[in-house]
């Protein structure tokens, strides 16, 4: 299970992530409001401005104070650097 840092030490599971979107559009604002009403909204902004809305496969909606591009880059960076490749490199040097 890969965890992605969404700011302030908060993590979400990369495998359960459906979308990372910007919060400015009216449809996304509706998604946030509906999640709040259903009790599935997770606010991980620590009182700061919401910059990314993360939709999970469990219908939870997570608010983050970091940009969507940053979250996406963290997913990509996590995928491209795995612990297995480091161990393989160390074994080849012997």
Number of C-alpha atoms within 10 A of each C-alpha: 8 13 15 22 18 24 16 12 8 12 13 16 12 18 12 14 16 13 15 20 17 17 20 12 9 9 10 14 14 12 16 22 14 14 17 15 10 11 11 15 19 16 16 19 19 12 8 11 11 19 17 24 26 21 20 18 11 10 12 18 25 22 25 27 19 20 17 20 14 14 19 16 12 17 16 12 12 15 11 10 10 10 9 8 11 10 10 10 10 9 9 7 6 5
